[in-house]
Amino acid sequence: MMATVRLTMAQALVRYLTAQTTRLDGETVPLFAGMWAIFGHGNVAGMGDALWHGREALPTYRAHNEQAMAHAAIAYAKAMNRRRMMACTTSIGPGATNMVTAAALAHANRLPVLLLPGDVFANRHPDPVLQQIEDFADGTVSANDCFRPVSRFFDRIQRPEQLLTALPRALAVLTDPAECGPVTLALCQDTQAEAYDFPASFFQPRLWTPRRARPDEDELAAAAHALSGAEKPLIVAGGGVHYSGAGERLRQFAEDHGVPVAETQAGKSALVWDHPMNLGSIGVTGSSAANACAEEADVILAVGTRLQDFTTGSWGLFKHPGRRIVILNAQPFDAHKHHAIPLVADARAGLDELAKALGAYRSPASWTEAAGRRLGDWAQAAEAVLADTGAALPSDAQVIGAVNRSCAASDIVVCAAGGLPGELHKLWRAGRPNGYHVEYGYSCMGYEIAGGLGVKLAQPDREVIVMVGDGSYLMMNSEIATSVMLGLKLTIVVLDNQGFGCINRLQQGTGSAPFNNLLKDTTHATLPAIDFRAHAESLGAIAEKVSGIPALAAALAGARSSATTHVIVIDTDPLVSTEAGGHWWDVAVPEVSERAEVRDARAVYDGNRRQQKLGV
């Protein structure tokens, strides 16, 4: 007779999660590092009881906002290179839908997170329950159906035994290099409490190791043929380099074959900033060195990147008339984009095989020498914008310079939306792999502080510095309190430019009048004097406001020795951004307008659109 164990659905779920393991630095460790939970009537009885019983094996953390806790879980997975992950449980209704934005973020960034929102009653006896969304034409719909388009895998658990198939499928997606992304299991609240005789074998420990797909022989031959004839090859390194653990292979490949490397937002820090083959950031927020080489490149090897518009300059960056793109990616959907030569494989395995196929090939010395000269020119331009000029209101770049100079090589900078990611992409100097953590696949305001919390949970021995604008801070700041509560110290630098400075610059750059972005340009009766220092202090942090770069440098030195989260506020100039480097970005300008400035911007826009190369 098959051995069984009688458990509620929620108890079985928790026990199953605790039985999943992975290998990290040669050690077998739990795959799930913990559960983020905000309880309500949709999960407090079922999941709450199960998590209490399982709290030793699966730690439960309480946040202050459901979207924020999911951001923290996602940031944890990214900081762990997708080797470990976390789960999140909420009540039904707003608790659940608060996580939809985070699910979309994880989906865009190909990052694993297990979302476990409470759901309505499977038996429908008390319908409609508090917070239930009723579809007049479809009785199977609940608010959790919002998760379907932003989940790699979605299931609604209406019977306990459905876990027997749903959980293995969920784990297969979460750990798959190609399919990786958010998984949502909507848990009907009555089903959470319902018992079933589960096979004891279901809870046997299982080891999940990353699959390393090797390239197809024909695809490898085609890719090697294209690269072996390249006069001006360029590598574009994406996040897949980190997730594959391919940083060392990338370095060897670049050195052995004389191929300069440019970095996407997700790929930045795959090489240390001062490696002679590292041209820095590429695209809209790119360095002049990387972008100049990209314009001339005849073969582009894109490794582990989905080639979004910021990377390609809205497909206006690669200007060589005969240019070819080889895309090395574990996901075929990405590898086949834009008529590329696909090389479907794990990044590390793919680079290994490609290096063997290329043999003694090396790009012409004139190409690497030109790249080196451009890199030297860019270093001088970057130094100029990072330096303190003594301005009463420093630029974002000058603040970045001060923060970067205060850092050790092992420190991690965290950011997300607004103007800061662009400046950081160009200018931040990462001293170690994974020292640069910027969420720019979804560019989600409010990720910064919650993301920093997840990074610190993943990397407790490294200093984590969060850089955040006043707009993002106001959107989501509650996890300052969580960081204090959990003893996860962050250094948070708040750059206050009195509004949405980045979009204000974009608005004016497309010919429009400044409107509804900076606080002074909004409809208002009065403008509040927002005291970010006092607010952060009220959440339990040490907080101070400084004026000017020397005072910021002193505050950063003090924050380094702080035992708890330390917030530093500084006023900055909303109108200044780094003009050096960069590339055009396709933001549609109105064809008809009463403003002459808009009409002029449209003429420039039409000219730039003619430079786009949408095919090979």
C-alpha positions as CSV (number, residue, x, y, z in Angstrom):
1,M,0.0,0.0,0.0
2,M,1.2,3.5,-0.9
3,A,2.2,5.5,2.2
4,T,0.2,8.7,2.5
5,V,0.1,11.7,4.8
6,R,-3.0,13.7,5.6
7,L,-2.5,17.4,5.2
8,T,-4.5,20.5,4.3
9,M,-3.8,21.9,0.9
10,A,-1.8,24.8,2.4
11,Q,0.2,22.5,4.6
12,A,1.1,20.3,1.7
13,L,2.1,23.3,-0.4
14,V,4.5,24.5,2.4
15,R,5.9,21.0,2.9
16,Y,6.5,20.6,-0.8
17,L,8.3,24.0,-1.1
18,T,10.6,23.1,1.8
19,A,11.6,19.9,0.1
20,Q,13.0,21.6,-3.0
21,T,16.8,22.2,-3.1
22,T,19.5,23.6,-5.3
23,R,23.3,23.6,-5.5
24,L,25.1,26.9,-4.7
25,D,28.9,27.1,-4.5
26,G,29.0,23.3,-4.1
27,E,26.5,23.2,-1.3
28,T,23.0,21.9,-1.3
29,V,20.6,24.6,0.0
30,P,16.9,25.2,0.0
31,L,15.6,26.5,-3.3
32,F,13.1,28.8,-1.5
33,A,14.8,31.2,0.9
34,G,11.5,32.2,2.4
35,M,7.9,33.4,2.1
36,W,6.7,37.0,2.1
37,A,3.3,37.2,3.6
38,I,0.7,39.8,4.3
39,F,-2.3,38.0,5.7
40,G,-6.0,38.7,5.2
41,H,-9.2,36.8,5.2
42,G,-8.2,34.9,2.0
43,N,-5.0,33.4,3.4
44,V,-4.7,34.0,7.2
45,A,-6.4,30.7,8.3
46,G,-5.2,28.3,5.6
47,M,-1.7,29.5,4.6
48,G,-1.2,31.3,7.9
49,D,-1.5,28.1,9.9
50,A,0.6,26.2,7.5
51,L,3.4,28.8,7.5
52,W,3.4,28.9,11.3
53,H,4.0,25.2,11.5
54,G,6.7,25.3,8.7
55,R,8.4,28.5,9.9
56,E,11.7,26.8,10.8
57,A,12.2,25.4,7.3
58,L,10.5,28.2,5.4
59,P,11.0,31.5,7.1
60,T,8.1,33.9,6.8
61,Y,8.7,37.7,6.4
62,R,6.1,40.4,6.7
63,A,6.2,43.5,4.6
64,H,4.1,46.6,4.5
65,N,2.9,46.5,0.9
66,E,2.1,43.5,-1.3
67,Q,3.7,45.0,-4.4
68,A,6.8,45.9,-2.4
69,M,7.2,42.4,-0.9
70,A,7.0,40.9,-4.4
71,H,9.6,43.4,-5.6
72,A,11.8,42.3,-2.8
73,A,11.3,38.6,-3.7
74,I,12.1,39.3,-7.4
75,A,15.2,41.3,-6.4
76,Y,16.4,38.5,-4.3
77,A,16.2,36.1,-7.2
78,K,18.0,38.5,-9.5
79,A,20.8,39.0,-6.9
80,M,21.1,35.2,-6.6
81,N,21.4,34.9,-10.4
82,R,18.1,32.9,-10.4
83,R,19.6,30.1,-8.4
84,R,17.4,30.7,-5.4
85,M,14.0,32.4,-5.1
86,M,11.2,33.4,-2.8
87,A,7.4,33.1,-2.7
88,C,4.7,35.6,-1.8
89,T,1.2,35.0,-0.3
90,T,-1.6,37.5,0.0
91,S,-5.3,37.7,0.8
92,I,-7.9,37.9,-2.0
93,G,-8.9,41.2,-3.6
94,P,-6.6,44.2,-3.3
95,G,-3.9,42.2,-1.6
96,A,-3.7,40.0,-4.6
97,T,-4.0,42.6,-7.3
98,N,-1.3,44.7,-5.6
99,M,1.1,42.1,-6.9
100,V,0.1,42.3,-10.5
101,T,2.6,45.1,-11.3
102,A,5.4,43.1,-9.7
103,A,4.4,40.0,-11.7
104,A,4.7,42.1,-14.9
105,L,8.1,43.3,-13.7
106,A,9.3,39.7,-13.2
107,H,7.8,38.7,-16.6
108,A,9.6,41.4,-18.5
109,N,12.9,40.6,-16.7
110,R,12.6,36.8,-16.9
111,L,13.0,36.5,-13.1
112,P,11.4,33.7,-11.0
113,V,8.9,34.4,-8.2
114,L,6.1,32.2,-6.9
115,L,2.9,34.2,-6.3
116,L,0.3,32.6,-4.1
117,P,-2.7,35.0,-3.9
118,G,-5.8,33.9,-2.0
119,D,-8.9,33.3,-4.1
120,V,-12.7,33.0,-3.8
121,F,-14.4,30.0,-2.4
122,A,-14.2,27.0,-4.7
123,N,-17.6,25.7,-3.3
124,R,-19.2,29.1,-3.9
125,H,-21.4,28.7,-0.9
126,P,-20.9,32.2,0.6
127,D,-20.6,34.0,-2.8
128,P,-20.1,36.9,-3.2
129,V,-17.5,37.1,-0.4
130,L,-15.8,40.3,0.7
131,Q,-13.6,41.7,-2.0
132,Q,-14.9,39.3,-4.7
133,I,-15.0,40.5,-8.3
134,E,-18.1,39.2,-10.1
135,D,-18.1,38.8,-13.8
136,F,-21.7,39.0,-15.0
137,A,-21.0,36.6,-17.9
138,D,-18.4,34.2,-16.5
139,G,-18.7,32.6,-13.1
140,T,-15.2,31.2,-13.2
141,V,-13.5,34.6,-13.2
142,S,-11.9,36.2,-10.1
143,A,-9.6,39.2,-9.6
144,N,-6.7,36.8,-9.9
145,D,-7.3,36.3,-13.6
146,C,-5.4,39.6,-13.9
147,F,-2.3,37.5,-13.3
148,R,-2.8,35.4,-16.5
149,P,-1.0,37.7,-19.0
150,V,1.8,38.5,-16.6
151,S,2.6,34.9,-15.5
152,R,4.6,32.3,-17.3
153,F,2.4,29.7,-15.7
154,F,-1.0,30.2,-14.0
155,D,-3.3,27.8,-12.2
156,R,-6.2,28.1,-9.8
157,I,-6.2,25.4,-7.1
158,Q,-9.8,24.3,-6.4
159,R,-9.0,20.8,-5.1
160,P,-6.1,19.8,-2.8
161,E,-5.0,17.0,-5.0
162,Q,-4.5,19.5,-7.9
163,L,-1.2,20.4,-6.2
164,L,0.2,17.0,-7.3
165,T,0.4,18.3,-10.9
166,A,0.4,22.1,-10.4
167,L,3.5,22.3,-8.1
168,P,5.9,20.2,-10.3
169,R,4.8,22.2,-13.3
170,A,5.3,25.5,-11.4
171,L,8.8,24.5,-10.3
172,A,9.7,23.4,-13.8
173,V,8.9,26.8,-15.1
174,L,10.6,28.7,-12.2
175,T,13.9,26.8,-12.7
176,D,14.0,26.7,-16.5
177,P,16.5,29.0,-18.1
178,A,14.3,29.6,-21.1
179,E,10.8,29.7,-19.5
180,C,11.9,31.4,-16.3
181,G,9.5,34.0,-14.9
182,P,6.6,34.5,-12.5
183,V,4.3,31.7,-11.6
184,T,0.9,32.3,-10.1
185,L,-1.1,29.7,-8.2
186,A,-4.4,31.2,-7.1
187,L,-5.4,29.4,-3.8
188,C,-9.2,29.2,-3.2
189,Q,-9.5,30.0,0.5
190,D,-11.7,27.0,1.4
191,T,-9.4,24.7,-0.5
192,Q,-6.4,25.9,1.5
193,A,-8.1,24.4,4.6
194,E,-9.3,21.2,3.0
195,A,-7.5,18.0,3.8
196,Y,-6.3,15.2,1.5
197,D,-4.2,12.0,1.8
198,F,-1.1,13.0,-0.2
199,P,1.4,10.4,-1.3
200,A,4.4,10.6,1.1
201,S,6.7,10.4,-1.9
202,F,5.4,13.8,-3.1
203,F,7.4,15.4,-0.3
204,Q,10.7,13.7,-1.0
205,P,13.6,16.2,-1.4
206,R,14.3,17.2,-5.0
207,L,17.4,18.8,-6.4
208,W,17.0,21.4,-9.1
209,T,20.1,22.3,-11.1
210,P,20.2,24.8,-14.0
211,R,19.8,23.2,-17.4
212,R,22.7,24.1,-19.8
213,A,21.4,23.6,-23.3
214,R,24.2,23.2,-25.8
215,P,23.9,24.7,-29.3
216,D,22.6,22.9,-32.3
217,E,25.5,21.9,-34.7
218,D,24.0,23.8,-37.7
219,E,23.2,26.9,-35.7
220,L,26.7,26.9,-34.3
221,A,28.3,26.5,-37.7
222,A,26.2,29.4,-39.0
223,A,27.1,31.6,-36.1
224,A,30.8,30.7,-36.3
225,H,30.8,31.4,-40.0
226,A,29.4,34.9,-39.5
227,L,31.9,35.8,-36.7
228,S,34.9,34.3,-38.4
229,G,34.5,36.8,-41.3
230,A,33.9,39.8,-39.1
231,E,36.2,42.8,-39.4
232,K,34.5,44.8,-36.7
233,P,32.7,42.4,-34.3
234,L,31.0,43.5,-31.1
235,I,29.6,41.6,-28.2
236,V,26.4,42.9,-26.4
237,A,26.3,41.3,-23.0
238,G,22.9,40.9,-21.4
239,G,21.5,39.6,-18.1
240,G,21.8,36.0,-19.4
241,V,25.5,36.3,-18.9
242,H,25.0,36.7,-15.1
243,Y,22.2,34.0,-14.9
244,S,24.4,31.5,-16.7
245,G,27.5,32.3,-14.6
246,A,29.2,33.1,-17.9
247,G,31.2,36.2,-16.8
248,E,34.6,34.4,-16.9
249,R,33.8,32.8,-20.3
250,L,32.8,36.2,-21.6
251,R,36.1,37.7,-20.5
252,Q,38.1,34.8,-22.0
253,F,36.2,35.0,-25.3
254,A,36.6,38.8,-25.6
255,E,40.4,38.6,-24.9
256,D,41.1,35.5,-27.0
257,H,39.2,36.7,-30.1
258,G,39.6,40.5,-29.8
259,V,36.0,41.3,-29.5
260,P,35.0,44.4,-27.5
261,V,32.1,44.1,-25.1
262,A,29.2,46.5,-24.6
263,E,26.7,46.0,-21.7
264,T,23.0,46.3,-21.4
265,Q,21.4,47.4,-18.1
266,A,20.9,43.8,-17.1
267,G,24.4,42.8,-18.3
268,K,26.3,45.6,-16.6
269,S,29.1,44.3,-14.3
270,A,29.5,41.1,-16.3
271,L,33.0,42.5,-16.8
272,V,34.6,44.8,-14.2
273,W,34.4,48.4,-15.3
274,D,38.1,48.9,-16.1
275,H,38.6,45.7,-18.2
276,P,40.2,47.0,-21.4
277,M,37.6,45.2,-23.6
278,N,34.7,46.7,-21.7
279,L,33.3,49.6,-23.6
280,G,30.6,50.2,-21.1
281,S,26.9,50.8,-21.7
282,I,25.2,50.6,-25.0
283,G,22.2,52.3,-26.7
284,V,20.1,55.2,-25.6
285,T,22.0,55.4,-22.3
286,G,25.2,54.2,-23.8
287,S,28.8,55.4,-23.6
288,S,30.3,57.1,-26.7
289,A,32.8,54.3,-27.0
290,A,30.2,51.5,-27.1
291,N,27.9,53.4,-29.4
292,A,30.6,54.4,-31.8
293,C,31.7,50.8,-32.1
294,A,28.1,49.6,-32.4
295,E,27.5,52.0,-35.3
296,E,30.4,50.4,-37.2
297,A,30.1,46.8,-36.2
298,D,29.6,44.4,-39.0
299,V,28.7,41.4,-36.7
300,I,27.0,41.8,-33.4
301,L,27.0,38.8,-31.0
302,A,24.1,39.5,-28.6
303,V,24.5,37.2,-25.5
304,G,21.6,36.7,-23.1
305,T,19.7,39.9,-24.1
306,R,16.2,40.4,-25.4
307,L,17.5,43.5,-27.4
308,Q,14.9,46.0,-26.2
309,D,14.7,49.5,-27.6
310,F,17.1,51.1,-25.2
311,T,19.8,48.6,-26.1
312,T,19.4,49.0,-29.9
313,G,18.7,52.7,-29.9
314,S,15.2,51.8,-31.2
315,W,17.0,49.9,-34.0
316,G,18.7,53.0,-35.2
317,L,22.1,52.2,-33.6
318,F,23.6,49.5,-35.8
319,K,24.4,51.4,-39.0
320,H,26.7,49.1,-40.9
321,P,24.9,48.4,-44.2
322,G,25.8,44.7,-44.2
323,R,25.6,44.1,-40.4
324,R,24.5,40.7,-39.1
325,I,23.3,39.9,-35.7
326,V,24.0,36.5,-33.9
327,I,21.7,36.1,-30.9
328,L,22.9,33.6,-28.3
329,N,20.0,33.0,-26.0
330,A,18.4,30.1,-24.0
331,Q,15.0,31.3,-25.2
332,P,14.2,30.7,-28.9
333,F,11.7,33.6,-28.8
334,D,14.6,36.0,-28.2
335,A,17.1,34.2,-30.4
336,H,15.0,34.6,-33.5
337,K,14.3,38.3,-33.1
338,H,14.9,40.7,-36.0
339,H,16.0,38.2,-38.6
340,A,19.1,37.3,-36.5
341,I,21.2,34.2,-36.8
342,P,19.9,32.2,-33.9
343,L,22.1,30.3,-31.5
344,V,19.8,28.7,-28.9
345,A,21.9,27.7,-26.0
346,D,23.0,28.5,-22.5
347,A,25.3,31.5,-22.5
348,R,28.2,29.8,-20.9
349,A,27.9,26.6,-23.0
350,G,27.3,28.6,-26.1
351,L,30.4,30.8,-25.6
352,D,32.4,27.7,-25.0
353,E,31.3,26.0,-28.2
354,L,31.6,29.2,-30.2
355,A,35.1,29.8,-29.0
356,K,36.1,26.3,-30.1
357,A,34.4,26.7,-33.5
358,L,36.3,30.0,-34.0
359,G,39.6,28.5,-33.3
360,A,42.4,31.0,-33.8
361,Y,40.2,33.8,-35.2
362,R,40.9,37.2,-33.9
363,S,39.6,40.5,-35.0
364,P,42.0,42.9,-36.8
365,A,44.3,44.9,-34.4
366,S,43.0,48.1,-36.0
367,W,39.5,47.4,-34.6
368,T,40.6,46.7,-31.0
369,E,42.9,49.7,-31.1
370,A,40.1,52.0,-32.3
371,A,37.9,50.6,-29.5
372,G,40.7,51.4,-27.0
373,R,41.0,55.0,-28.2
374,R,37.3,55.5,-27.9
375,L,37.3,54.0,-24.5
376,G,40.0,56.5,-23.4
377,D,38.0,59.4,-24.8
378,W,34.9,58.2,-23.0
379,A,36.7,57.9,-19.7
380,Q,37.7,61.6,-19.9
381,A,34.2,62.6,-20.8
382,A,32.8,60.6,-17.9
383,E,35.3,62.0,-15.4
384,A,34.2,65.5,-16.4
385,V,30.5,65.0,-15.6
386,L,31.2,63.0,-12.4
387,A,33.4,65.7,-10.9
388,D,32.0,68.2,-8.3
389,T,31.7,71.7,-9.8
390,G,30.5,73.3,-6.6
391,A,27.0,73.9,-8.0
392,A,24.4,74.7,-5.4
393,L,22.2,72.1,-6.9
394,P,24.4,69.2,-8.1
395,S,23.5,67.0,-11.1
396,D,22.5,63.4,-10.8
397,A,25.9,62.5,-12.4
398,Q,27.8,64.5,-9.7
399,V,25.8,62.7,-7.0
400,I,26.6,59.3,-8.6
401,G,30.3,60.3,-8.7
402,A,30.3,60.9,-5.0
403,V,28.5,57.7,-4.2
404,N,30.7,55.6,-6.5
405,R,33.9,57.1,-5.0
406,S,32.6,56.2,-1.5
407,C,32.1,52.5,-2.4
408,A,34.2,49.4,-2.0
409,A,34.5,47.1,-5.0
410,S,32.1,44.6,-3.4
411,D,29.2,47.2,-3.0
412,I,26.0,46.8,-4.9
413,V,24.0,49.8,-6.2
414,V,20.2,49.4,-6.7
415,C,18.0,51.6,-8.8
416,A,15.0,51.4,-11.2
417,A,13.1,54.2,-12.9
418,G,13.5,57.8,-13.9
419,G,16.7,59.6,-15.0
420,L,19.0,57.8,-12.6
421,P,19.1,54.5,-14.4
422,G,20.3,56.2,-17.6
423,E,23.1,58.1,-15.7
424,L,24.1,55.0,-13.7
425,H,24.2,52.9,-16.9
426,K,26.6,55.3,-18.5
427,L,28.7,56.3,-15.5
428,W,28.6,53.7,-12.6
429,R,31.9,51.8,-12.2
430,A,31.1,48.3,-11.0
431,G,34.0,46.6,-9.2
432,R,32.6,43.1,-9.0
433,P,30.0,41.0,-10.8
434,N,26.5,41.7,-9.7
435,G,27.6,45.0,-8.3
436,Y,25.0,46.8,-10.4
437,H,21.4,46.0,-9.9
438,V,19.1,48.2,-11.9
439,E,15.6,47.1,-12.9
440,Y,15.1,48.5,-16.4
441,G,13.2,45.8,-18.1
442,Y,10.0,47.2,-16.7
443,S,11.4,50.5,-15.4
444,C,9.1,50.3,-12.4
445,M,9.0,53.3,-10.1
446,G,8.8,52.2,-6.5
447,Y,11.1,49.1,-7.0
448,E,14.2,50.8,-5.6
449,I,13.8,50.5,-1.8
450,A,11.9,47.2,-1.9
451,G,14.4,45.8,-4.4
452,G,17.3,46.9,-2.2
453,L,15.7,45.0,0.7
454,G,15.7,41.8,-1.5
455,V,19.3,42.3,-2.6
456,K,20.4,42.7,1.0
457,L,18.6,39.6,2.0
458,A,20.4,37.7,-0.8
459,Q,23.8,39.4,-0.2
460,P,24.0,40.2,3.5
461,D,27.8,40.6,3.6
462,R,27.8,43.2,0.9
463,E,26.9,46.9,1.3
464,V,23.8,47.8,-0.6
465,I,23.3,51.4,-1.7
466,V,19.9,52.4,-3.1
467,M,19.7,55.5,-5.3
468,V,16.1,56.8,-5.6
469,G,14.4,60.0,-6.8
470,D,11.8,61.8,-4.8
471,G,9.1,60.6,-7.2
472,S,9.8,57.0,-6.7
473,Y,10.4,57.5,-3.0
474,L,6.9,58.9,-2.6
475,M,5.4,56.0,-4.6
476,M,6.8,53.3,-2.3
477,N,8.9,53.8,0.8
478,S,7.3,51.6,3.3
479,E,10.0,48.9,3.2
480,I,12.4,51.2,5.0
481,A,10.4,50.1,8.0
482,T,10.8,46.5,7.0
483,S,14.5,46.8,6.5
484,V,14.8,48.2,10.0
485,M,12.6,45.5,11.4
486,L,14.6,42.7,9.8
487,G,18.0,44.3,10.6
488,L,18.8,44.5,6.8
489,K,20.8,47.7,6.7
490,L,20.5,49.8,3.5
491,T,22.1,53.1,2.6
492,I,19.5,55.0,0.7
493,V,20.4,58.2,-1.2
494,V,17.3,60.3,-2.1
495,L,17.8,62.8,-4.9
496,D,15.1,65.4,-4.6
497,N,14.6,67.3,-7.8
498,Q,11.0,68.4,-6.9
499,G,9.1,66.2,-9.3
500,F,9.5,63.8,-12.2
501,G,12.6,65.5,-13.7
502,C,13.4,62.8,-16.3
503,I,10.0,62.9,-17.9
504,N,10.1,66.7,-17.7
505,R,13.3,66.7,-19.8
506,L,11.8,64.3,-22.2
507,Q,8.6,66.3,-22.5
508,Q,10.6,69.5,-23.4
509,G,12.9,67.5,-25.6
510,T,9.9,66.5,-27.8
511,G,8.8,70.2,-28.1
512,S,6.1,70.3,-25.4
513,A,5.9,72.9,-22.7
514,P,6.8,71.8,-19.2
515,F,3.5,70.5,-17.8
516,N,2.4,68.2,-14.9
517,N,5.9,66.7,-14.2
518,L,7.8,69.0,-11.9
519,L,5.7,70.0,-8.9
520,K,5.8,73.6,-9.8
521,D,4.2,72.9,-13.2
522,T,1.2,71.0,-11.7
523,T,-2.3,72.2,-10.9
524,H,-2.0,73.0,-7.2
525,A,-3.3,75.3,-4.4
526,T,0.0,75.1,-2.6
527,L,3.2,73.1,-2.8
528,P,3.9,70.9,0.2
529,A,7.3,71.2,1.9
530,I,8.1,67.5,1.9
531,D,10.6,66.6,4.6
532,F,12.1,63.3,3.3
533,R,14.6,63.2,6.2
534,A,11.8,63.4,8.8
535,H,9.7,60.9,7.0
536,A,12.5,58.3,6.8
537,E,13.3,58.9,10.4
538,S,9.7,58.3,11.3
539,L,10.0,54.8,9.7
540,G,13.0,53.9,12.0
541,A,15.9,54.9,9.8
542,I,18.8,57.2,10.6
543,A,18.3,60.1,8.3
544,E,20.0,63.3,7.4
545,K,19.8,66.0,4.7
546,V,22.9,67.4,3.1
547,S,23.7,70.2,0.8
548,G,26.4,69.9,-1.8
549,I,28.8,67.1,-2.8
550,P,31.4,67.5,0.0
551,A,28.7,67.1,2.6
552,L,27.3,64.1,0.8
553,A,30.7,62.5,0.8
554,A,31.0,63.0,4.5
555,A,27.5,61.6,5.1
556,L,28.2,58.5,3.0
557,A,31.3,57.8,5.1
558,G,29.2,58.0,8.2
559,A,26.5,55.8,6.7
560,R,29.0,53.1,6.1
561,S,29.4,52.6,9.8
562,S,25.7,52.8,10.6
563,A,24.2,49.6,12.0
564,T,20.7,50.3,10.6
565,T,19.3,51.7,7.4
566,H,20.7,55.2,6.8
567,V,18.9,57.7,4.5
568,I,20.7,60.7,3.0
569,V,18.6,63.3,1.2
570,I,20.1,65.8,-1.2
571,D,18.5,68.4,-3.5
572,T,19.5,68.1,-7.1
573,D,19.0,70.0,-10.4
574,P,16.0,68.7,-12.4
575,L,17.2,70.1,-15.7
576,V,20.7,68.7,-16.1
577,S,21.6,65.3,-17.6
578,T,24.7,63.9,-19.1
579,E,24.9,64.9,-22.8
580,A,28.0,62.8,-23.5
581,G,27.2,59.4,-25.1
582,G,23.7,58.3,-25.6
583,H,21.6,57.7,-28.7
584,W,18.2,58.6,-30.1
585,W,15.1,56.9,-28.6
586,D,11.9,56.5,-30.5
587,V,9.3,58.5,-28.6
588,A,6.5,59.5,-31.0
589,V,6.1,63.3,-31.5
590,P,2.7,64.7,-32.6
591,E,2.4,65.3,-36.4
592,V,0.2,68.3,-35.8
593,S,0.6,70.9,-33.1
594,E,0.1,74.6,-32.5
595,R,3.5,74.8,-30.9
596,A,6.4,75.5,-33.3
597,E,8.7,73.6,-31.0
598,V,6.7,70.5,-31.4
599,R,6.7,70.9,-35.2
600,D,10.4,71.3,-35.1
601,A,10.8,68.2,-32.9
602,R,8.6,66.2,-35.3
603,A,11.0,67.1,-38.2
604,V,13.9,65.8,-36.2
605,Y,11.9,62.7,-35.3
606,D,11.1,61.9,-38.9
607,G,14.8,62.2,-39.8
608,N,15.8,59.8,-37.0
609,R,13.1,57.3,-38.0
610,R,14.6,57.1,-41.4
611,Q,17.8,55.7,-39.8
612,Q,16.0,52.7,-38.2
613,K,17.1,49.4,-39.7
614,L,14.2,47.0,-38.9
615,G,15.5,44.1,-41.0
616,V,18.7,42.6,-42.2
